[in-house]
Amino acid sequence: MASNGNSLTSSPSPETLFKSATEQIASSASNEKGGGLIAQLSGNPFFTAVSVLEIAVVSIADLLLQGFGLAGLGAALAVAQRGVRHGASLLKRRLLVDVEINVKDESYPWFLYWMTVHQRAQLTNGSKVLQSGGSLGGRNFSVGFTERLMRRLTPGMHHLSIATEKVEHPNGAVQTHFSLIPGPGRHILRYKKAFLLVNRVRETKSMDFQRGMPWETVTLTTLYSQRHIFEELFQEAHQLAQQSTEGKTIIYTSRGTSWEKFGEPRRKRPLESVVLDEGVKERIVSDVTDFLNSGKWYYDRGIPYRRGYLLHGPPGTGKSSFIQALAGELDYNIAMLDLSERGMTDDRLNYLLTIIPRRTLVLLEDADAAFSRRRVQTDADGYRGANVTFSGLLNALDGVASAEERLLFLTTNHAERLDEALVRPGRVDMTIRFGEATGWQIERLWDRFYGDLDVDGAWKAKFLARLGELGITESSRGLPAHPTSTAALQGLFLYNKGNMEGALVMAEALIAERLVAEGATETRKAVFQER
């Protein structure tokens, strides 16, 4: 056995190999000329496999740490960004205040007009006034270094629009003014030492089909500490809008389901310019004034607070003129209601009467013709007109859903054609006839046209005597044979301005005009009967 074991080559045990490797590492570390540790280990087969595995594990761990680091950095940046946004939003809510106005709000045209005047002052006369130390728009400016510096710091306008304004002079001439105003976009204005960011947005995809205008909003932004200027700004804009219509009467007409201004505001007509028979004008004005001052009395007794008036009589007797003068006397506007408007229905009529602008009376002219000559709803020519029924009109005037705080005036040349249900009390509370010109009215009209020329009244006496001979005015023989209207008399006096003798000579033309008018009336009656 001994001889056999000595003849075979014995393999080293694992413990022997580990001890040998350890000695080699120790000797390599102490030997300066033996090379680096990695070089020594690379020659050892055991440590070569172990070192490769360790390097791979370290590399994988390093990559994982780098990946986790990048993910953590990204998450931290996202949280920081969200925090900055929330912080900016909180800071904006704490430091800034916004006011938004849309195109349907009543203050929208006020602000646009104010912005027009304000920007016109800044772009044109503002610098001159500030340099000279004058006043602009009722506000006094103290010119100094601070004011000049603030004007330099205020950014200029880069988005401008044209605003056209027409001014009608008493002689009938119309003068047009053009001015630049801030258009859609962002602008910075300065008002009472406070800066305002004005953002005017015009939507291109949404339209207000009732008005045919694009949808617009204006947002005003300023510091929270300066929020009080909004109230002052809108008060000034309201006063400026009132000044633009001061001494004028606004005429409204229905468009869709809203009331729109019809043309430019009319100059108020003096009540004295309408000459009615003695006591008629005073009686109507007294009744209307009493109604306007009796709102609490109506509400306390549960009575609907509305009143209707029917003015009837021949054409040219001053019905429409008196309503316009009455509106000017009461500082009211006029909403003209047209029942024959295309697309008018019962529901729309009822709704329009519930959204009447404040301090506005409703006028329905020629009420007798509203339902007398109606075309078919859909004719061969494709016409689609109004679809208001008589019961719909009655319910709109005095129904459950009828509006209150309303003044309604109806006019007609033929009161006998009106249905009794329309003129009953509650719908029409006062009926007044406007008749032909009486001697009392003719005297007042003469004084208005020739009072400064005919001081002693000699020409007036001649004119009245001539009208009596022609049978135009009442005389001892009874009622006038050929009565005339105040409109015809006014036309005669206008043709003979300052010429009393010419008016006297042409007095006979009043009879011819009356005969022509009667002939035209008879012709219209015949045509109406044929229809």
MINUVEX-380920 format. One line per field, with one value per residue (C-alpha): x, y, z; residue number from 1. Coordinates in Angstrom, 1 decimal. Layout:
residues N
c1 [X,...] .
c2 [Y,...] .
c3 [Z,...] .
resi [NUM,...] .
This chain:
residues 531
c1 [0.0,2.9,4.6,1.4,0.7,4.3,4.0,0.7,0.7,-1.4,-3.7,-3.5,-6.5,-8.6,-7.1,-3.6,-4.6,-6.2,-3.1,-0.9,-3.0,-2.9,0.9,1.2,-1.0,1.1,4.3,3.1,2.0,5.4,7.4,7.9,9.1,6.3,3.7,0.1,-2.4,-4.7,-1.7,-0.9,-4.4,-5.0,-2.5,-4.2,-7.0,-9.1,-9.1,-9.6,-13.2,-14.0,-12.8,-14.8,-18.0,-17.3,-16.7,-20.0,-21.9,-20.3,-21.2,-24.8,-25.1,-23.6,-26.0,-28.9,-27.8,-27.5,-31.0,-32.5,-30.7,-32.1,-35.6,-35.4,-34.0,-36.9,-39.4,-37.9,-38.0,-41.6,-42.5,-40.6,-42.3,-45.7,-44.8,-43.7,-47.0,-49.0,-46.9,-47.3,-51.1,-51.3,-49.2,-51.4,-54.6,-53.1,-51.6,-53.8,-57.5,-59.4,-62.7,-64.2,-66.9,-68.6,-70.3,-73.8,-73.3,-74.8,-71.5,-69.6,-70.4,-69.8,-66.3,-65.5,-66.6,-64.6,-61.5,-62.1,-62.1,-59.2,-57.0,-57.9,-56.7,-53.5,-52.7,-53.6,-54.3,-53.0,-49.4,-50.3,-52.6,-50.0,-47.3,-49.5,-51.0,-54.6,-57.6,-58.9,-62.2,-63.1,-59.9,-57.1,-53.5,-50.6,-47.6,-44.3,-41.3,-43.2,-46.0,-43.7,-41.7,-44.9,-46.0,-42.6,-42.9,-46.4,-46.1,-47.5,-50.4,-49.6,-53.0,-55.3,-58.8,-60.6,-63.6,-65.8,-68.1,-70.6,-71.7,-74.9,-75.1,-78.3,-78.2,-78.3,-74.6,-72.9,-69.3,-67.3,-64.5,-62.0,-60.0,-57.7,-58.7,-57.2,-58.2,-58.2,-55.1,-53.3,-52.8,-51.6,-53.4,-52.8,-55.7,-55.3,-51.7,-52.6,-51.6,-54.3,-53.7,-56.6,-57.0,-59.6,-60.4,-62.5,-63.6,-63.4,-65.3,-68.3,-70.7,-73.7,-76.2,-78.8,-76.6,-74.4,-71.3,-68.4,-68.3,-65.9,-64.7,-62.6,-60.6,-59.1,-56.2,-54.6,-52.9,-55.2,-54.3,-55.6,-59.0,-61.0,-60.2,-62.6,-65.7,-64.4,-63.6,-67.1,-68.8,-66.9,-67.7,-71.4,-71.3,-69.5,-72.1,-74.9,-73.2,-73.1,-76.9,-77.7,-80.5,-81.3,-83.9,-82.7,-85.0,-84.9,-86.1,-86.4,-83.8,-84.1,-84.7,-83.1,-83.6,-81.1,-80.5,-82.1,-79.8,-78.3,-80.1,-82.6,-82.4,-85.2,-88.2,-89.6,-93.1,-94.1,-93.4,-96.4,-99.6,-102.7,-106.1,-106.5,-105.9,-105.2,-101.5,-101.6,-104.0,-101.9,-98.6,-100.3,-101.6,-98.3,-96.4,-98.8,-98.4,-94.6,-94.8,-97.2,-95.2,-95.5,-99.3,-99.7,-97.5,-99.2,-102.6,-101.4,-102.2,-100.0,-97.8,-98.3,-100.4,-101.6,-102.7,-104.5,-104.0,-106.4,-107.5,-106.9,-103.4,-101.2,-102.8,-99.6,-99.9,-96.4,-94.9,-96.5,-95.1,-91.6,-92.0,-93.4,-90.4,-88.1,-90.0,-89.8,-86.2,-87.4,-86.4,-88.8,-89.0,-90.8,-92.7,-93.4,-95.8,-95.2,-91.5,-90.3,-89.9,-92.0,-93.9,-96.1,-93.2,-90.8,-93.2,-93.8,-90.1,-89.4,-91.9,-90.2,-86.7,-87.6,-84.6,-85.0,-86.8,-88.2,-91.8,-93.2,-94.8,-97.1,-98.1,-101.1,-102.5,-105.5,-103.4,-101.4,-103.8,-106.0,-103.7,-101.7,-100.0,-100.1,-97.4,-95.8,-96.7,-95.7,-92.8,-91.4,-92.3,-92.2,-93.4,-94.6,-96.7,-98.2,-101.7,-104.2,-104.5,-100.7,-100.7,-103.4,-101.5,-98.3,-100.0,-102.0,-101.2,-99.8,-96.2,-96.6,-94.0,-94.5,-93.2,-94.3,-95.7,-97.5,-98.7,-100.9,-101.7,-104.4,-106.2,-109.3,-110.2,-113.5,-111.5,-109.9,-111.2,-112.9,-110.6,-107.6,-108.8,-110.4,-109.2,-106.1,-104.7,-105.7,-106.3,-106.7,-108.1,-107.5,-108.6,-106.4,-108.7,-108.4,-106.9,-109.1,-108.9,-107.1,-104.4,-104.1,-103.4,-100.7,-99.1,-99.1,-97.4,-94.7,-93.9,-94.6,-94.8,-91.7,-92.9,-96.6,-96.3,-99.7,-101.5,-103.0,-101.8,-103.0,-106.5,-106.5,-105.4,-108.0,-110.7,-109.6,-109.7,-113.2,-114.3,-112.9,-114.7,-111.5,-112.2,-115.5,-117.5,-120.9,-122.4,-121.3,-118.6,-115.9,-116.8,-113.2,-111.2,-107.4,-104.7,-101.9,-99.4,-100.9,-100.8,-97.2,-96.3,-97.9,-96.0,-92.7,-93.1,-93.7,-91.0,-91.0,-93.7,-97.0,-98.6,-97.6,-99.2,-102.4,-102.5,-101.9,-104.5,-106.8,-104.4,-105.3,-108.7,-107.2,-104.8,-107.7,-109.6,-106.6,-106.1,-109.8,-109.6,-106.5,-108.3,-111.3,-109.1,-107.3,-110.7,-111.9,-108.6,-109.0,-112.6,-111.6,-108.9] .
c2 [0.0,2.2,1.5,2.2,5.5,6.7,5.9,8.0,11.8,13.2,16.4,19.2,19.7,22.9,24.0,23.7,25.9,28.6,28.7,29.0,31.8,33.7,33.5,34.7,37.7,38.5,38.2,40.3,43.1,43.2,43.0,46.4,44.9,42.4,44.6,45.7,43.8,43.4,42.1,39.5,38.4,38.2,35.5,33.4,31.2,31.3,35.0,35.7,34.3,35.9,39.3,39.3,38.4,41.2,43.8,42.9,43.1,46.5,47.8,46.7,48.3,51.5,51.6,51.0,53.8,56.2,55.2,55.7,59.0,60.3,59.2,60.9,64.1,64.1,63.6,66.4,68.7,67.9,68.6,71.8,72.9,72.2,74.0,77.0,77.0,76.8,79.4,81.7,81.1,81.8,84.9,86.1,85.5,87.3,90.3,90.7,91.1,90.5,91.9,90.4,92.1,90.2,91.7,91.1,93.1,96.5,98.1,96.7,99.6,102.0,100.8,100.7,104.3,105.3,103.5,105.4,108.8,107.8,106.5,109.4,111.8,109.9,109.6,113.1,115.9,114.1,115.1,118.7,119.1,117.5,119.8,122.9,121.8,121.9,119.6,116.7,115.0,117.0,115.8,118.2,117.1,118.4,118.2,117.4,115.1,112.1,112.5,112.7,109.7,107.7,108.6,107.4,104.1,103.4,101.1,102.3,100.7,98.3,96.8,99.6,99.9,102.8,104.3,106.5,109.1,111.2,114.5,116.1,119.9,121.9,123.0,119.4,119.1,115.9,115.9,112.7,112.1,109.2,108.1,105.2,102.9,99.8,96.8,93.1,92.1,93.0,96.7,98.5,101.7,104.0,105.4,107.5,106.5,102.8,100.4,98.3,95.3,95.3,92.0,92.4,89.0,88.6,85.0,84.1,80.8,82.0,84.6,86.4,85.6,87.9,90.9,89.6,90.4,88.2,87.3,89.5,89.8,92.4,91.4,94.1,93.2,95.4,95.1,93.9,97.1,99.1,97.3,100.3,102.0,99.5,101.1,104.6,103.6,102.2,105.1,107.5,105.3,105.4,109.1,109.5,107.4,109.4,112.6,111.3,110.9,113.8,115.9,113.1,110.3,106.8,104.8,101.0,98.4,94.7,92.5,88.8,88.5,91.7,95.5,97.3,101.1,102.3,104.9,107.8,109.2,111.9,115.4,115.7,117.5,120.2,119.4,123.0,122.3,120.0,122.0,120.1,121.2,123.1,120.9,117.6,117.7,118.7,115.9,113.2,114.4,114.6,111.1,109.6,111.5,110.3,106.7,106.9,108.2,105.5,102.3,101.6,102.2,99.6,97.0,97.4,96.7,93.8,95.7,95.1,98.2,99.0,101.5,101.7,104.7,104.8,107.9,108.0,110.5,111.6,111.5,114.5,115.5,115.0,111.5,110.3,113.8,114.0,110.6,111.7,115.0,113.2,110.8,113.8,115.5,112.4,111.7,108.3,106.4,104.8,101.1,100.7,97.4,96.1,93.1,92.5,92.0,88.8,86.0,87.6,85.0,85.1,83.8,86.3,89.2,88.2,87.9,91.3,93.0,91.6,92.9,96.5,98.8,100.9,104.2,103.2,103.4,101.0,102.4,100.3,102.5,101.8,99.1,98.7,97.5,94.9,92.1,93.5,92.8,89.7,87.7,83.9,82.4,80.7,82.0,80.9,83.5,81.9,84.7,83.9,86.8,87.4,84.8,86.8,85.9,88.3,86.2,86.3,90.0,90.2,87.8,89.8,93.0,91.7,88.1,86.1,86.4,90.1,92.6,95.2,98.8,99.4,102.4,101.4,103.7,102.6,104.9,104.4,106.4,104.3,103.4,101.9,99.0,97.9,94.9,95.6,93.0,95.1,98.4,97.2,98.6,96.9,97.0,100.5,102.7,106.0,106.9,110.3,111.6,113.9,115.9,118.4,121.8,124.1,127.9,127.6,125.5,127.7,130.7,128.9,127.7,131.2,132.6,129.9,130.8,134.6,135.7,137.8,139.5,139.9,141.7,143.3,140.2,142.0,139.5,136.6,138.1,138.4,134.8,133.5,135.5,134.1,130.5,131.1,132.3,129.2,127.0,125.6,126.7,126.7,129.9,131.2,129.0,125.8,123.2,123.7,122.5,121.8,121.0,120.7,119.1,120.7,119.1,120.8,124.2,123.6,122.8,126.1,128.1,126.3,127.2,130.8,131.3,134.9,135.7,136.3,137.7,134.6,132.4,134.4,134.2,130.5,129.6,128.4,125.6,123.9,123.1,121.6,119.5,118.3,117.2,115.4,113.6,112.6,111.3,109.2,107.9,106.8,105.1,103.2,102.2,100.8,98.8,97.5,96.4,94.6,92.7] .
c3 [0.0,0.9,-2.4,-4.3,-2.5,-3.1,-6.8,-7.3,-7.5,-4.7,-5.3,-2.8,-0.4,-0.4,2.9,1.4,-1.6,0.6,2.8,-0.2,-1.7,1.6,1.8,-1.8,-1.0,2.1,0.2,-2.7,-0.3,1.4,-1.9,-3.5,-6.8,-7.0,-8.9,-7.7,-5.9,-8.9,-11.0,-8.4,-8.0,-11.7,-11.9,-9.3,-10.8,-7.6,-7.1,-10.8,-10.7,-7.4,-8.5,-11.7,-9.7,-7.2,-9.9,-11.6,-8.3,-7.5,-11.0,-10.8,-7.4,-8.6,-11.6,-9.2,-6.9,-9.9,-11.1,-7.7,-7.5,-10.8,-9.9,-6.6,-8.2,-10.7,-8.0,-6.0,-9.0,-9.7,-6.1,-6.2,-9.4,-8.0,-4.9,-6.9,-8.8,-5.6,-4.0,-7.0,-7.1,-3.3,-3.7,-6.6,-4.6,-1.6,-3.5,-6.6,-7.3,-10.6,-11.9,-15.0,-17.2,-20.0,-23.0,-21.7,-18.5,-18.4,-17.2,-20.3,-22.6,-19.7,-19.2,-22.9,-23.2,-20.1,-21.5,-24.8,-23.1,-20.7,-23.5,-25.8,-23.0,-22.6,-26.3,-27.4,-24.9,-21.7,-22.1,-22.9,-19.9,-17.6,-18.9,-18.4,-15.1,-16.3,-15.7,-17.8,-17.5,-14.4,-12.5,-11.6,-12.1,-10.1,-12.5,-11.0,-11.2,-9.8,-12.2,-15.2,-14.0,-13.6,-17.1,-18.4,-16.5,-17.9,-20.9,-24.2,-26.0,-28.8,-29.6,-30.6,-32.2,-33.9,-32.0,-34.2,-32.6,-34.4,-32.9,-34.3,-34.0,-33.5,-37.2,-38.3,-39.3,-38.2,-37.2,-36.9,-34.5,-34.6,-31.6,-30.7,-27.9,-26.4,-28.6,-27.8,-25.9,-22.7,-21.7,-18.7,-17.6,-14.8,-12.9,-9.8,-9.2,-9.4,-12.3,-13.9,-16.1,-18.7,-20.6,-23.3,-24.9,-28.0,-28.7,-32.4,-32.2,-30.0,-31.1,-29.6,-32.3,-30.9,-31.4,-34.1,-32.1,-31.0,-27.3,-25.3,-21.8,-20.0,-16.9,-14.7,-12.4,-9.8,-6.3,-3.5,-1.6,-4.5,-4.9,-3.8,-7.2,-8.9,-7.3,-8.0,-11.6,-12.3,-10.6,-12.9,-15.9,-15.0,-14.6,-17.8,-19.6,-18.1,-19.2,-22.8,-22.8,-20.6,-22.1,-24.6,-24.9,-25.8,-28.1,-27.7,-30.1,-29.7,-31.4,-30.6,-26.9,-25.9,-26.2,-28.3,-28.8,-32.0,-33.5,-31.6,-28.5,-29.4,-27.9,-25.3,-26.6,-24.3,-23.1,-24.0,-27.6,-27.8,-27.7,-26.7,-25.9,-22.6,-19.6,-21.5,-21.1,-17.5,-16.7,-18.2,-16.6,-13.2,-13.5,-14.6,-11.9,-9.2,-10.4,-10.3,-6.7,-5.5,-5.7,-2.0,-2.1,-4.9,-3.1,0.3,-1.3,-3.5,-6.8,-9.8,-10.1,-13.8,-15.7,-19.3,-21.4,-24.7,-26.9,-29.8,-32.4,-36.0,-37.5,-36.8,-33.5,-31.5,-29.9,-30.6,-30.1,-26.7,-25.6,-26.7,-24.8,-21.7,-21.7,-21.7,-19.0,-16.7,-17.7,-19.2,-22.3,-24.8,-25.8,-29.1,-29.3,-32.8,-32.9,-36.6,-36.2,-37.9,-35.4,-32.7,-30.6,-27.5,-25.3,-26.7,-26.3,-22.7,-22.0,-23.6,-21.4,-18.3,-19.2,-20.0,-19.2,-16.1,-16.4,-19.8,-21.0,-23.5,-26.7,-29.0,-31.9,-34.2,-31.9,-34.2,-37.1,-35.0,-35.9,-38.7,-41.7,-40.9,-43.6,-43.4,-41.3,-44.4,-47.8,-51.2,-51.2,-48.1,-45.7,-42.0,-40.0,-36.5,-34.7,-31.8,-31.0,-29.5,-26.3,-26.1,-26.2,-23.5,-21.2,-21.7,-20.8,-17.8,-17.1,-14.3,-15.6,-16.6,-15.5,-13.0,-12.6,-16.2,-18.1,-21.3,-24.0,-26.9,-29.8,-32.5,-35.1,-34.8,-31.2,-32.3,-33.9,-30.7,-28.9,-25.5,-23.9,-24.8,-23.4,-20.2,-16.9,-15.8,-19.3,-20.2,-17.2,-18.9,-22.4,-23.9,-27.2,-29.2,-31.4,-34.2,-33.5,-31.4,-31.2,-27.9,-29.5,-32.5,-30.4,-28.4,-31.7,-33.1,-30.0,-30.2,-33.8,-34.0,-30.4,-30.7,-33.9,-33.1,-29.8,-29.8,-31.2,-34.2,-36.8,-34.5,-34.4,-38.2,-38.6,-36.2,-38.0,-41.3,-40.0,-38.7,-42.2,-43.7,-41.2,-39.8,-36.2,-34.2,-34.6,-33.5,-36.2,-34.4,-34.9,-37.6,-41.0,-42.0,-38.9,-39.2,-37.2,-35.2,-37.5,-40.5,-38.7,-37.7,-41.3,-42.4,-39.8,-40.6,-44.3,-43.4,-40.7,-39.7,-42.3,-40.6,-43.8,-45.7,-43.1,-43.3,-47.1,-47.2,-44.5,-47.2,-48.0,-44.7,-46.2,-49.4,-47.3,-45.2,-48.3,-49.7,-46.4,-46.3,-49.8,-48.9,-45.9,-47.9,-50.4,-47.6,-46.2,-49.5,-50.0,-46.4,-47.0,-50.3,-48.3] .
resi [1,2,3,4,5,6,7,8,9,10,11,12,13,14,15,16,17,18,19,20,21,22,23,24,25,26,27,28,29,30,31,32,33,34,35,36,37,38,39,40,41,42,43,44,45,46,47,48,49,50,51,52,53,54,55,56,57,58,59,60,61,62,63,64,65,66,67,68,69,70,71,72,73,74,75,76,77,78,79,80,81,82,83,84,85,86,87,88,89,90,91,92,93,94,95,96,97,98,99,100,101,102,103,104,105,106,107,108,109,110,111,112,113,114,115,116,117,118,119,120,121,122,123,124,125,126,127,128,129,130,131,132,133,134,135,136,137,138,139,140,141,142,143,144,145,146,147,148,149,150,151,152,153,154,155,156,157,158,159,160,161,162,163,164,165,166,167,168,169,170,171,172,173,174,175,176,177,178,179,180,181,182,183,184,185,186,187,188,189,190,191,192,193,194,195,196,197,198,199,200,201,202,203,204,205,206,207,208,209,210,211,212,213,214,215,216,217,218,219,220,221,222,223,224,225,226,227,228,229,230,231,232,233,234,235,236,237,238,239,240,241,242,243,244,245,246,247,248,249,250,251,252,253,254,255,256,257,258,259,260,261,262,263,264,265,266,267,268,269,270,271,272,273,274,275,276,277,278,279,280,281,282,283,284,285,286,287,288,289,290,291,292,293,294,295,296,297,298,299,300,301,302,303,304,305,306,307,308,309,310,311,312,313,314,315,316,317,318,319,320,321,322,323,324,325,326,327,328,329,330,331,332,333,334,335,336,337,338,339,340,341,342,343,344,345,346,347,348,349,350,351,352,353,354,355,356,357,358,359,360,361,362,363,364,365,366,367,368,369,370,371,372,373,374,375,376,377,378,379,380,381,382,383,384,385,386,387,388,389,390,391,392,393,394,395,396,397,398,399,400,401,402,403,404,405,406,407,408,409,410,411,412,413,414,415,416,417,418,419,420,421,422,423,424,425,426,427,428,429,430,431,432,433,434,435,436,437,438,439,440,441,442,443,444,445,446,447,448,449,450,451,452,453,454,455,456,457,458,459,460,461,462,463,464,465,466,467,468,469,470,471,472,473,474,475,476,477,478,479,480,481,482,483,484,485,486,487,488,489,490,491,492,493,494,495,496,497,498,499,500,501,502,503,504,505,506,507,508,509,510,511,512,513,514,515,516,517,518,519,520,521,522,523,524,525,526,527,528,529,530,531] .
